[in-house]
Amino acid sequence: MRLLPDPKIVRRIAGNPRAVENSAGGLGHGAEMAFGVLVFFLIGFAIDYFVGTTPLFMIVMTVFSCVGNFIKMWFGYDIQMKRLEAERAETRRVQPRATEGE
């Protein structure tokens, strides 16, 4: 069982600021999703407690939160991919590929 990460991988990630940024962003998104689901579950629990419909609003609010998180992730991913595609197209335009005869 290994408790520490491979030093080669650590050096590679440390030399690539985009990799560090992406891993930190993923951790933040995961915590945000978990906290959002918990908050909506508790809101549903409170509504059920006061109205007297025990599992109904807990389930509805939890599903609502999960669907909302999925939609937010979908659009965030789509925006990020469009940005990266634009960066790649710009890089190709600035640095054209060398032909095979050169």
Summary of the structure (lengths in Angstrom):
residues: 102
radius of gyration: 22.3
end to end distance: 51.3
largest distance: 78.3
contacts: 214
relative contact order: 0.07
helix: 80%
strand: 0%
